Amino acid sequence: MRKESLSIEFIRDRLKEANCCCIVLINANELNGVNLDLGEAETDNDLLVDTYVNAAQVSRSSGSYQGHFIVLIGYDQQKQIFIYRNPSLPSGSEKVISITKYEYFERARKSYGTDEDILFIYL
């Protein structure tokens, strides 16, 4: 167990390791993620990702804290996004993954109330 603030680089390095994922406490009001349905053949997920990455989004933060855990499963360094599973999605969403920009992830995980809690799970 370590009690320190972790950098994005540290988190990405752990995700590079085989069979590693991270459970992260975030402020759901700061995450600004988008869901991708991998089970829908007609959905152009690459276009959706590119549109999301290039969009000048306005934060939908309400200023309040809503604690939520997500499971970080990967990242795309070039596009500056993290890939995660959102356990609050309804049953039947097993083929849905979510993405968020690095900047939103950082704001959400460092938000007041999270204590920057993160668990690294090696399977």
Disulfide bonds with the S-S distance in Angstrom:
none
